[in-house]
């Protein structure tokens, strides 16, 4: 029983959600039924997950981006002078 084992009894568990618990300092992961932790980085190392995310991202990137502003009469107008339109709708220069 050394000096460090003396301090271990004061250490909070990973399930302790108090302000002093380790729960707030752990990376955001999901614990599976086997007890293994799965994070986004670990999941993307699997070929099936990586391929699925890639397909979804490429599909979303190929869709046209249209930004609308709602009118008072319930209609909508296409907006091209908003900063978000300039950021997302234009193709980057090569």
TORMI-143728 format. One line per 2 residues: their letters; for each residue y, z, x of C-alpha. Coordinates in steps of 0.02 Angstrom, whole numbers. Example, Ala and Ser with C-alpha at 12.3 -4.5 7.8 and 13.67 -1.06 7.14 Angstrom:
<pts>
AS> -225 390 615; -53 357 684
</pts>
This chain:
<pts>
XX> 0 0 0; 148 -64 97
XX> 332 -65 61; 327 -231 -32
XX> 186 -178 -148; 293 -29 -197
XX> 428 -148 -262; 302 -257 -356
XX> 287 -128 -494; 472 -151 -534
XX> 458 -339 -543; 472 -417 -716
XX> 335 -529 -783; 357 -713 -821
XX> 351 -674 -1008; 492 -547 -997
XX> 644 -625 -1083; 762 -484 -1044
XX> 914 -524 -935; 815 -460 -784
XX> 655 -555 -821; 584 -699 -719
XX> 578 -808 -875; 757 -867 -849
XX> 728 -918 -669; 570 -1021 -690
XX> 580 -1211 -699; 568 -1285 -872
XX> 384 -1322 -895; 251 -1314 -1029
XX> 99 -1205 -1005; -62 -1288 -1065
XX> -210 -1197 -1142; -293 -1193 -971
XX> -144 -1101 -897; -82 -1247 -792
XX> 104 -1284 -797; 160 -1463 -831
XX> 336 -1518 -788; 419 -1686 -811
XX> 394 -1728 -627; 210 -1684 -632
XX> 183 -1783 -793; 265 -1939 -721
XX> 138 -1938 -580; 6 -1987 -707
XX> -7 -2175 -726; -24 -2170 -917
XX> 132 -2062 -939; 232 -2165 -815
XX> 184 -2329 -900; 226 -2261 -1072
XX> 397 -2198 -1018; 432 -2363 -929
XX> 389 -2466 -1082; 498 -2359 -1195
XX> 644 -2362 -1073; 637 -2550 -1047
XX> 626 -2580 -1235; 777 -2470 -1270
XX> 874 -2552 -1128; 844 -2726 -1200
XX> 919 -2683 -1370; 1100 -2733 -1401
XX> 1227 -2594 -1399; 1349 -2596 -1546
XX> 1476 -2459 -1573; 1553 -2436 -1745
XX> 1701 -2335 -1810; 1692 -2274 -1989
XX> 1832 -2325 -2107; 1907 -2214 -2240
XX> 1839 -2327 -2378; 1660 -2300 -2317
XX> 1644 -2462 -2219; 1630 -2483 -2032
XX> 1716 -2586 -1898; 1646 -2644 -1733
XX> 1734 -2557 -1588; 1757 -2636 -1416
XX> 1904 -2535 -1349; 1814 -2367 -1334
XX> 1771 -2297 -1161; 1589 -2277 -1212
XX> 1576 -2461 -1256; 1641 -2511 -1085
XX> 1516 -2393 -1005; 1358 -2441 -1100
XX> 1378 -2617 -1168; 1430 -2711 -1012
XX> 1310 -2775 -883; 1335 -2708 -705
XX> 1406 -2827 -574; 1286 -2888 -444
</pts>
